[in-house]
Amino acid sequence: MRLIEHADGFDLILSGRVLLHHRNCAPAVFVGAGEPAVRMNHGNFDVSDYLSARVPLRHGVAVKTAAGIECRFSDCAGGAPVLLLRARGDEDSAVFEWSATATSGDLNRLWLRVPASAAERVWGGGEQLSYFDLRGRRFPLWTSEPGVGRDKSTRITFEADRRNGGGGDYFNTNYPQPTFISSRRYALHVETTAYAAFDFRQRDFHEIEVWEVPRRMEFWTAPTYAALVGRLSSRFGRQPPLPAWARDGAIIGLKDGAESFARLEKYLAAGAAVSGLWCEDWVGIRETSFGKRLFWDWRWNPARYPDLHRRIGELGARGIRFLGYVNPYLCVDGSLYPEAAAAGYLVRRLDRDQPYLVDFGEFECGIVDFTNEAAADWFAEAVIGRNMLDFGLSGWMADFGEYLPTDVRLASGLPGMLAHNAWPTIWGRVNAAAVAKRGKTGDALFFMRAGYTGIQAHCPLLWAGDQSVDFSRHDGLQTVICAALSSGLLGNAYHHSDIGGYTSLFGNVRTAELIARWSEMAAFTPVMRTHEGNRPRENLQIDQDPAVLAHFARMTRIHRYLSPYVAELSLEAASTGLPLQRPCFLHFEDDLGAYEGQTEYLYGADLLVAPVVEEGALRRRVHLPGDIPWVHLWSGVEHRGGREVEVDAPLGQPPVFYRSDSRHRGLFSGLAAL
């Protein structure tokens, strides 16, 4: 890292990239003070800030020291320093360490402007659902429910906002992360769990906003995007391996009590490749106005699933795993809540010494305080260990990591505004610890929708959350592709979604076409999993329509057929950190067309997948990256890359191409016959 001094400021440069450009007339750093106001309603957050000051630190002095470079910032010439920056680095990485001085007062806001170029593209921000390229927009980074519809121009979002503020917007996500990758081939990460925002709307700079003085910021440069992704994966932790059994067919999600087993037989009779039966209602259900909800007491409910242990054993003998559901909350009318309350394992209220109760929509729950080591150990051992793994479960949805309120008292003393974003990673660590203690890492599979920095090291599989049961631009089928690509660049190798979507409200219901197209995409992702949705009785289920079931069964056989290829990609992910679903530019950096669009992706380096994401479409235009030949999977026709082609895309033949020089060509050519 180099320091270049100027008469009215200085630059910090890493591998030819200007990281900090400070001039007295154009300061890089602003500080301020604010008071947040946070209102939560069923996981939707209204976060506002009463800002009492935002001050540009116009005067900066930088000096070289034995440890690196020290920068002192003040708001006036000759004034006492308000903020210190200690920067150190080598030829391709740097660390900024920030600290407020004794003269800074109640400083609790920081803004940093990072130089940008007009043509620059930016990706990351955690798991983003609406926009893969973040340039031109501002993205608050706060884990929450993404919202219904996520588009203020639509009726469904209007109705959700009108009723409970749950409509969401383009930036709402279960999994934010203050990390981005620039097309200038550098990455930036802010080490903080405070509320933050990335603003990419300005032509000449990106503005980073943090509601604290962050401990540190980190930068990396690399000659290729793939190398940058590898460095981020090493920094945040490589994902646990994906179990081999998950590649061998679909995980069928049914929540129909004991009848689920009979319904599973319909899938098998139709020729579906099945790796697991997922019954989230293994704990029992309760009826609410939102639909059927689970009974949040994490143990087997024998009334709903009689003789479940024997049934799990019978499935196992047929090569089918059984999966369940858990989250970090305990309903007050269950058996685990009084046990946790008596032991002091629950998050407390700020205003009095009582457990903090959260209204989840017609039932209340306590929150297990995982900052209390004894509470975390109890949940990992007694709940996940004994009630789930020892009982025979091979996996589960680890849900609701994003709901921690901010007005809470934790055993660690961590303020709620800092604990909220940290909570998904803490929750992931509890699940991973329970799995590891039973020696089942790489065999048991849990999947999460919530995340934050460091979730990569704990969670073996992300899922994209509760999409609407439709093709909508901001909350439908195509959003899960964007989610996979954005999170994948930050070290999350494995991603999947609810086939057919989840959220059905205001008359919006599934169609056979939606299930078919979603199944086609899911066949070319690491894990296929179905979900009945929040209103199962009002929505089409796969096993209710013979044609839909037959189409789905064929897609599961395609998924299983690709298992050898996916196994190889999994080994690559373990050694390099590369995700299985990749943006085309990751391997074709010189192809300008590879940077456009966000609904096609490389599956590994050798398969190009462009799912049909528009209702009624029977053809699709696809950009074939690179100056190489690509073979259309279904017709066998070869097309030259570096251009856009239009191909037929009838049901059952989503646009998929493979490299003609792939050493897997023999495997791929056999797909068309399935």
C-alpha positions in Angstrom: 0.0 0.0 0.0 1.3 3.4 -1.0 0.8 6.9 0.4 0.8 9.7 -2.1 0.9 13.1 -0.5 -0.6 16.3 -2.1 -0.6 19.9 -1.0 -4.2 19.7 0.0 -4.6 16.0 0.9 -3.4 12.5 0.2 -4.3 9.2 -1.5 -3.9 5.7 -0.2 -3.3 3.3 -3.1 -3.4 -0.5 -3.2 -2.2 -2.4 -6.3 -3.0 0.6 -8.4 -6.5 1.1 -7.0 -7.1 4.3 -5.0 -8.8 3.3 -1.8 -9.0 6.6 -0.1 -8.9 10.0 -2.0 -8.9 12.9 0.5 -8.8 16.6 -0.4 -9.6 19.5 1.9 -12.3 20.6 -0.6 -13.5 17.0 -1.2 -13.2 15.1 2.1 -13.3 11.3 2.1 -14.6 11.0 5.6 -17.6 12.4 7.5 -18.7 11.7 11.1 -21.8 12.4 13.0 -24.2 11.6 15.7 -27.6 10.0 15.5 -30.3 8.4 17.5 -32.0 5.4 15.9 -35.7 4.5 16.1 -36.6 0.9 15.3 -40.1 -0.6 15.1 -40.5 -4.3 14.4 -43.7 -6.0 13.3 -43.4 -9.8 12.5 -39.8 -9.5 11.3 -40.4 -6.3 9.2 -38.4 -3.4 10.5 -39.0 0.3 10.2 -35.6 1.8 10.9 -35.1 5.6 11.0 -32.4 7.9 12.3 -32.7 11.3 14.0 -29.4 12.7 12.8 -28.1 15.6 15.0 -24.9 16.1 13.1 -23.0 15.1 10.0 -19.6 16.8 9.8 -17.1 16.6 6.9 -13.6 16.1 8.2 -12.0 18.4 5.7 -8.5 18.4 7.1 -6.5 15.2 7.0 -2.8 14.5 7.6 -1.2 11.2 6.8 2.2 10.0 8.0 4.2 6.8 7.5 4.9 4.8 10.7 6.7 1.6 11.5 3.3 -0.2 11.5 1.9 1.4 8.3 0.2 4.7 7.7 -1.6 6.9 10.2 -4.2 9.4 9.2 -5.6 12.1 11.5 -8.8 13.8 10.5 -10.2 17.0 11.9 -13.0 19.3 11.0 -11.0 22.5 10.8 -7.4 23.6 10.1 -5.3 23.2 13.2 -8.1 21.5 15.1 -7.6 18.5 17.3 -8.0 15.2 15.5 -11.5 13.8 15.7 -10.9 10.5 14.0 -7.8 8.3 13.6 -7.2 5.8 10.8 -4.3 3.3 11.0 -3.8 1.7 7.6 -1.6 -1.2 6.9 -1.2 -3.6 4.0 0.9 -5.5 1.6 0.9 -5.8 -2.2 -2.7 -7.0 -2.5 -4.6 -6.5 0.8 -5.1 -3.7 3.3 -6.7 -3.1 6.7 -8.2 0.2 7.9 -8.5 0.5 11.6 -10.7 3.3 12.8 -10.9 5.0 16.2 -12.5 8.1 17.6 -10.4 10.4 19.7 -11.1 11.8 23.2 -12.3 15.1 21.5 -14.9 13.3 19.3 -17.8 13.6 21.8 -20.8 11.4 21.1 -19.6 10.4 17.7 -21.6 7.3 16.5 -21.8 7.6 12.7 -19.2 7.3 10.0 -19.4 7.8 6.3 -16.5 6.9 4.0 -16.3 7.8 0.3 -14.4 5.3 -1.8 -13.4 6.4 -5.3 -15.4 5.0 -8.2 -15.6 5.2 -12.0 -18.6 5.9 -14.1 -18.5 2.5 -15.8 -17.8 0.5 -12.7 -20.1 -2.4 -11.6 -20.5 -3.6 -8.1 -21.8 -6.9 -6.7 -22.4 -8.5 -3.3 -24.1 -6.9 -0.3 -25.0 -10.3 1.0 -27.9 -12.1 -0.6 -29.7 -9.6 -2.8 -32.9 -10.5 -4.5 -33.8 -7.7 -6.9 -30.5 -6.4 -8.3 -27.3 -8.3 -8.9 -25.4 -5.3 -10.1 -25.8 -2.8 -7.2 -24.6 0.2 -9.1 -27.0 3.1 -9.1 -28.9 2.3 -5.9 -28.6 2.5 -2.1 -28.7 -0.7 0.0 -29.4 -0.6 3.7 -27.8 -3.6 5.4 -30.2 -4.9 8.0 -31.4 -8.5 8.3 -35.2 -8.7 8.1 -38.1 -10.2 6.4 -37.7 -9.3 2.7 -41.4 -8.5 2.5 -44.3 -9.5 0.3 -44.0 -8.5 -3.4 -41.1 -6.1 -2.6 -42.4 -3.7 -5.3 -44.2 -0.6 -4.2 -46.0 -0.4 -7.6 -47.8 -3.7 -7.1 -51.1 -4.4 -5.5 -49.7 -7.3 -3.4 -47.1 -5.0 -1.8 -49.6 -2.3 -1.3 -52.0 -4.6 0.5 -49.1 -6.1 2.6 -48.0 -2.6 3.6 -51.5 -1.4 4.4 -52.2 -4.3 6.7 -49.0 -4.7 8.6 -46.1 -2.9 6.9 -44.9 -6.2 5.4 -44.6 -5.2 1.8 -40.9 -4.7 1.7 -38.7 -3.1 -1.0 -35.9 -4.0 -3.4 -33.2 -3.8 -0.7 -34.9 -5.9 2.0 -33.2 -9.2 2.5 -32.8 -12.0 5.1 -29.1 -12.0 4.5 -27.2 -8.7 4.2 -23.5 -8.4 4.5 -21.3 -5.3 4.4 -19.1 -6.7 1.6 -18.9 -5.9 -2.1 -16.8 -6.7 -5.1 -16.0 -4.1 -7.7 -15.3 -4.5 -11.4 -12.1 -2.7 -10.7 -11.1 -6.1 -9.2 -11.0 -5.3 -5.6 -13.3 -6.3 -2.7 -14.2 -4.2 0.4 -15.5 -5.5 3.7 -16.7 -3.6 6.8 -16.2 -5.5 10.0 -19.3 -4.4 11.9 -22.7 -5.6 13.0 -24.2 -2.2 13.2 -26.8 -0.9 10.9 -25.0 0.1 7.7 -25.7 1.1 4.1 -23.9 1.0 0.8 -24.7 3.9 -1.5 -23.6 3.3 -5.1 -25.6 6.2 -6.7 -22.8 8.6 -7.3 -20.7 8.7 -10.4 -17.3 9.4 -8.7 -17.6 7.6 -5.4 -19.3 4.9 -3.3 -20.4 6.0 0.1 -20.3 3.6 3.0 -22.4 4.5 6.0 -22.1 2.8 9.4 -24.0 3.5 12.6 -20.8 3.3 14.7 -17.1 3.9 14.2 -16.4 0.4 12.8 -13.5 -1.6 14.1 -12.0 -2.2 10.8 -12.4 -2.3 7.0 -10.6 -4.7 4.8 -9.6 -4.6 1.2 -8.3 -7.2 -1.2 -7.2 -6.9 -4.8 -6.7 -9.7 -7.3 -6.0 -10.1 -11.1 -9.3 -12.1 -11.6 -12.7 -12.2 -10.1 -12.3 -15.9 -9.3 -9.3 -15.1 -7.2 -11.2 -12.4 -5.3 -14.0 -14.9 -4.6 -11.5 -17.3 -3.3 -10.0 -14.8 -1.0 -13.4 -13.8 0.4 -14.3 -17.4 1.0 -11.0 -17.9 2.9 -11.7 -14.8 5.0 -15.2 -15.7 6.0 -14.8 -19.4 6.2 -15.4 -22.2 3.7 -18.9 -23.8 4.0 -19.2 -27.3 5.5 -19.5 -29.9 2.8 -22.8 -30.6 1.2 -23.9 -34.2 2.1 -23.6 -36.6 -0.8 -27.2 -37.9 -0.3 -28.6 -34.5 -1.0 -27.4 -34.8 -4.6 -29.3 -38.0 -5.3 -32.8 -36.6 -5.7 -35.2 -34.1 -4.4 -36.2 -33.4 -0.8 -40.0 -33.5 -0.8 -41.6 -31.0 1.6 -44.9 -32.2 2.9 -46.7 -31.1 6.1 -49.7 -33.4 6.2 -49.0 -35.3 9.3 -48.9 -39.1 9.0 -50.5 -38.8 5.5 -47.2 -37.3 4.3 -45.8 -40.8 4.0 -48.6 -42.0 1.8 -48.3 -38.9 -0.4 -44.5 -39.5 -0.7 -45.3 -42.9 -2.3 -47.1 -41.0 -5.1 -43.8 -39.2 -6.0 -41.9 -42.5 -5.9 -44.5 -44.3 -8.1 -44.2 -41.4 -10.6 -40.5 -42.1 -11.0 -39.2 -39.2 -8.9 -35.7 -39.4 -7.6 -36.1 -38.7 -3.8 -33.4 -38.1 -1.3 -35.4 -36.9 1.6 -38.8 -36.3 3.1 -39.1 -32.9 4.9 -41.9 -32.6 7.3 -41.6 -29.3 9.1 -44.8 -30.1 11.0 -43.1 -32.9 12.9 -43.6 -30.7 15.9 -47.3 -30.2 15.4 -49.3 -27.3 14.0 -51.6 -24.4 15.1 -54.1 -22.6 12.9 -53.7 -18.8 12.4 -55.2 -16.2 10.1 -51.9 -16.3 8.1 -52.4 -20.1 7.6 -51.2 -23.2 9.2 -48.2 -22.4 11.5 -46.0 -24.8 13.4 -46.1 -25.5 17.1 -42.8 -24.0 18.2 -41.8 -26.6 20.8 -38.9 -28.5 19.3 -39.8 -32.1 19.9 -41.7 -34.9 18.1 -45.5 -34.5 18.2 -46.8 -38.1 18.4 -50.4 -37.1 17.8 -49.5 -35.7 14.4 -46.8 -38.3 13.5 -47.5 -41.6 15.3 -44.6 -44.0 15.5 -42.3 -41.5 13.7 -39.1 -43.1 14.8 -40.0 -46.4 13.1 -41.1 -44.6 10.0 -37.7 -42.7 9.8 -35.9 -46.1 10.0 -38.0 -47.5 7.2 -37.3 -44.5 5.0 -33.6 -44.8 5.8 -33.6 -48.4 4.6 -34.9 -47.2 1.3 -32.2 -44.5 1.1 -34.5 -41.6 2.0 -33.6 -39.2 4.8 -36.1 -37.5 7.1 -35.8 -33.7 7.8 -37.6 -31.4 10.2 -37.7 -27.8 11.3 -36.4 -25.7 14.2 -35.9 -22.0 15.1 -34.4 -20.1 18.0 -37.8 -19.3 19.7 -39.9 -21.2 22.2 -43.7 -20.8 22.3 -44.9 -19.9 25.8 -47.5 -22.7 25.7 -44.9 -25.4 24.9 -42.8 -27.7 27.2 -39.4 -26.2 26.5 -40.3 -22.6 27.4 -40.7 -23.1 31.2 -37.5 -25.2 31.3 -35.5 -22.4 29.5 -37.1 -19.7 31.6 -36.3 -21.4 34.9 -32.7 -21.8 33.9 -32.3 -18.2 32.8 -31.7 -19.1 29.2 -34.0 -16.5 27.6 -33.4 -13.0 26.4 -34.6 -10.4 28.9 -36.6 -7.2 28.6 -34.8 -3.9 29.1 -37.3 -2.3 31.4 -37.8 -5.2 33.8 -36.3 -8.6 34.7 -38.6 -10.8 32.6 -38.2 -12.8 29.4 -38.8 -10.7 26.3 -41.8 -12.1 24.4 -42.3 -11.7 20.7 -45.7 -11.8 19.0 -45.3 -14.0 15.9 -48.9 -13.6 14.8 -51.4 -14.9 17.3 -48.9 -16.7 19.5 -46.0 -15.5 21.7 -42.5 -16.8 22.1 -39.4 -16.4 24.2 -36.0 -16.0 22.6 -33.1 -18.3 23.6 -30.1 -16.1 24.5 -27.3 -17.7 22.6 -24.9 -15.1 24.0 -25.2 -17.1 27.2 -22.9 -20.0 26.7 -24.9 -22.3 28.9 -28.1 -21.5 26.9 -26.4 -22.1 23.6 -25.0 -25.5 24.9 -28.4 -26.5 26.2 -30.1 -25.8 22.9 -27.4 -27.5 20.8 -27.4 -30.6 23.1 -30.9 -31.0 24.5 -32.9 -29.6 21.6 -31.0 -30.2 18.4 -28.8 -33.1 19.7 -31.3 -35.2 21.6 -34.7 -34.2 20.2 -33.6 -34.1 16.6 -30.3 -35.8 15.7 -30.6 -38.7 18.2 -34.2 -39.1 17.2 -33.2 -39.7 13.6 -33.5 -36.4 11.8 -30.9 -36.0 9.0 -31.6 -32.3 8.5 -33.8 -29.3 9.1 -34.8 -25.8 8.2 -33.0 -23.5 10.7 -35.4 -20.6 10.4 -36.0 -17.1 11.8 -32.5 -15.8 12.4 -33.5 -12.3 11.5 -36.2 -11.6 14.1 -34.1 -10.4 17.1 -35.6 -7.1 18.4 -33.3 -4.3 19.3 -34.8 -3.4 22.7 -33.5 -6.5 24.4 -31.1 -7.3 27.2 -28.5 -10.1 26.4 -26.3 -12.0 28.8 -23.2 -10.7 26.9 -24.2 -7.1 27.4 -24.1 -6.6 23.6 -26.6 -3.8 22.7 -29.6 -4.9 20.6 -28.6 -2.6 17.7 -25.3 -4.5 17.4 -26.7 -7.9 18.2 -29.5 -7.9 15.6 -27.3 -8.3 12.5 -25.0 -10.7 14.4 -27.9 -13.0 15.4 -28.1 -15.1 12.2 -24.4 -16.1 12.4 -24.8 -16.8 16.1 -27.8 -19.0 15.3 -25.9 -20.8 12.6 -23.0 -21.5 14.9 -25.4 -23.2 17.4 -26.7 -25.5 14.7 -23.2 -26.3 13.4 -22.0 -27.0 16.9 -24.8 -29.5 17.5 -24.1 -31.3 14.3 -20.3 -31.4 14.9 -20.8 -32.8 18.5 -22.6 -35.8 17.0 -19.9 -36.2 14.4 -22.4 -35.5 11.6 -20.7 -32.6 9.8 -21.0 -33.4 6.1 -23.9 -35.8 6.7 -26.6 -33.8 8.5 -28.0 -30.9 6.4 -29.5 -27.8 7.8 -30.4 -24.8 5.7 -31.0 -21.1 6.6 -32.4 -18.0 5.0 -31.0 -15.5 7.4 -27.3 -14.7 7.4 -24.6 -12.1 8.0 -20.8 -12.0 7.9 -19.4 -15.4 8.9 -22.4 -17.5 8.2 -20.4 -19.2 5.5 -18.3 -21.1 8.0 -21.3 -22.6 9.8 -24.3 -23.1 7.4 -23.9 -25.8 4.7 -26.8 -24.5 2.6 -28.7 -21.2 2.0 -32.3 -21.0 0.9 -33.7 -17.9 -0.8 -36.6 -17.3 1.7 -40.3 -16.9 1.2 -40.8 -15.9 -2.5 -44.3 -15.2 -3.8 -45.9 -18.0 -5.7 -45.5 -16.2 -9.1 -43.2 -14.9 -11.8 -43.0 -11.3 -10.4 -39.9 -9.3 -11.0 -39.0 -8.5 -7.4 -40.5 -11.5 -5.4 -40.9 -14.4 -7.8 -39.0 -17.1 -9.5 -36.2 -15.0 -10.9 -35.2 -13.5 -7.6 -33.7 -16.8 -6.4 -31.2 -16.7 -9.3 -30.1 -13.2 -8.2 -29.9 -14.4 -4.6 -27.6 -17.4 -5.5 -25.3 -15.2 -7.6 -24.9 -12.4 -5.1 -24.4 -14.6 -2.1 -22.1 -17.0 -4.0 -19.6 -14.2 -4.7 -19.1 -13.8 -0.9 -18.2 -17.5 -0.3 -21.6 -19.2 -0.1 -21.1 -22.1 -2.5 -24.5 -23.8 -2.0 -27.9 -22.2 -2.6 -31.5 -23.4 -3.3 -35.1 -22.3 -3.0 -38.7 -23.4 -2.3 -39.9 -25.0 -5.6 -43.1 -23.2 -6.5 -42.6 -20.4 -4.0 -44.0 -20.0 -0.5 -46.1 -16.8 0.1 -49.7 -16.9 -1.2 -51.7 -13.9 -0.1 -54.5 -11.7 -1.5 -55.7 -14.3 -4.0 -52.2 -15.0 -5.5 -51.9 -18.7 -6.0 -49.6 -21.2 -7.8 -50.0 -22.3 -11.3 -48.9 -25.6 -12.9 -46.7 -23.5 -15.2 -44.9 -21.9 -12.3 -44.2 -25.2 -10.6 -42.9 -26.6 -13.9 -40.6 -23.7 -14.6 -39.3 -23.6 -11.0 -38.6 -27.3 -11.1 -36.6 -26.9 -14.3 -34.4 -24.3 -12.7 -34.0 -26.2 -9.4 -32.8 -29.3 -11.3 -29.6 -27.2 -12.1 -28.9 -26.1 -8.5 -27.2 -28.0 -5.7 -30.4 -29.1 -3.9 -34.0 -29.6 -5.1 -36.6 -29.1 -2.4 -40.3 -28.6 -2.5 -42.6 -26.6 -0.1 -46.3 -26.7 0.2 -46.4 -23.0 1.1 -48.2 -21.0 3.7 -51.6 -21.9 2.4 -51.3 -25.5 1.2 -55.1 -26.1 0.7 -55.5 -23.0 -1.5 -52.5 -23.8 -3.8 -51.7 -26.4 -6.3 -49.5 -29.2 -4.9 -47.2 -31.2 -7.2 -48.9 -34.5 -6.3 -52.4 -33.2 -7.1 -51.8 -33.0 -10.9 -50.5 -36.1 -12.8 -48.9 -33.9 -15.5 -47.2 -31.6 -13.0 -46.0 -34.7 -11.0 -44.6 -36.4 -14.1 -42.7 -33.2 -15.2 -41.3 -32.7 -11.7 -40.2 -36.4 -11.5 -38.3 -36.0 -14.7 -36.5 -32.9 -13.4 -35.5 -34.8 -10.2 -34.0 -37.6 -12.4 -32.0 -34.9 -14.3 -30.8 -33.5 -10.9 -29.7 -37.0 -9.8 -28.1 -37.7 -13.2 -25.8 -34.6 -12.7 -24.6 -35.9 -9.3 -21.1 -36.8 -10.5 -20.6 -33.3 -11.9 -22.0 -31.7 -8.8 -19.7 -33.8 -6.6 -16.8 -32.5 -8.6 -18.0 -28.9 -8.2 -18.3 -29.5 -4.4 -14.7 -30.5 -4.2 -13.8 -27.4 -6.2 -15.8 -25.3 -3.7 -14.0 -26.8 -0.8 -10.6 -26.1 -2.3 -11.2 -22.7 -4.0 -14.4 -21.3 -2.5 -16.0 -20.9 -5.9 -19.8 -21.2 -5.8 -21.7 -23.8 -7.9 -23.9 -21.1 -9.5 -21.7 -18.4 -11.0 -22.2 -15.2 -13.0 -20.9 -15.7 -16.5 -18.2 -13.0 -16.1 -16.5 -15.1 -13.4 -15.0 -17.2 -16.3 -15.4 -14.8 -19.2 -14.0 -11.5 -17.9 -13.4 -10.1 -21.4 -16.9 -10.7 -22.7 -18.9 -7.5 -22.2 -22.2 -9.4 -22.7 -21.3 -11.7 -19.7 -21.9 -8.7 -17.4 -25.5 -8.1 -18.6 -28.6 -9.7 -17.2 -29.0 -11.6 -14.0 -31.3 -14.5 -14.9 -28.7 -16.8 -16.5 -25.8 -18.4 -14.8 -22.9 -20.9 -15.2 -23.4 -24.1 -13.2 -19.7 -24.8 -12.7 -17.6 -23.7 -15.6 -19.1 -26.1 -18.2 -22.9 -25.7 -18.0 -24.8 -22.5 -18.9 -28.4 -22.3 -17.5 -30.9 -19.7 -18.6 -34.2 -20.7 -16.9 -37.5 -19.5 -18.3 -38.6 -16.8 -15.8 -41.5 -15.1 -17.6 -45.0 -16.4 -17.6 -46.2 -17.8 -20.9 -42.7 -17.7 -22.5 -41.9 -20.5 -24.9 -38.6 -19.0 -26.3 -35.8 -17.2 -24.7 -32.8 -15.2 -25.7 -29.5 -16.3 -24.1 -26.1 -14.7 -24.2 -23.4 -17.4 -24.8 -20.2 -16.1 -23.2 -16.7 -16.3 -24.7 -15.4 -17.0 -28.1 -16.0 -20.8 -27.8 -18.7 -23.2 -29.1 -21.6 -24.1 -26.9 -23.9 -27.1 -27.5 -27.7 -26.7 -26.9 -28.5 -29.5 -24.5 -31.8 -30.6 -26.0 -31.2 -30.3 -29.7 -27.5 -30.9 -29.9 -27.0 -27.9 -32.1 -23.7 -26.1 -31.7 -23.6 -22.3 -31.4 -20.6 -20.0 -31.4 -20.2 -18.0 -28.2 -19.7 -14.2 -27.8 -23.2 -13.5 -29.0 -26.9 -13.8 -28.2 -29.0 -16.6 -29.5 -32.7 -17.3 -29.3 -33.9 -20.9 -28.7 -37.1 -22.7 -28.2 -38.0 -23.4 -24.5 -41.1 -25.6 -24.3 -41.9 -27.0 -20.9 -39.3 -29.6 -20.1 -36.6 -28.0 -22.1 -35.2 -25.0 -20.3 -32.4 -23.3 -22.2 -29.2 -25.1 -21.1 -25.9 -25.3 -23.0 -22.6 -27.0 -22.4 -19.1 -26.2 -23.6 -18.3 -28.4 -26.6 -14.8 -29.0 -25.3 -16.0 -30.0 -21.8 -14.5 -33.2 -20.5 -18.0 -33.9 -19.1 -19.5 -33.8 -22.7 -20.4 -37.4 -22.6 -22.3 -37.0 -19.3 -24.1 -33.9 -20.5 -25.1 -35.3 -23.9 -27.0 -38.1 -22.1 -29.3 -35.6 -20.3 -31.5 -35.1 -23.4 -32.6 -38.8 -23.2 -33.9 -38.6 -19.7 
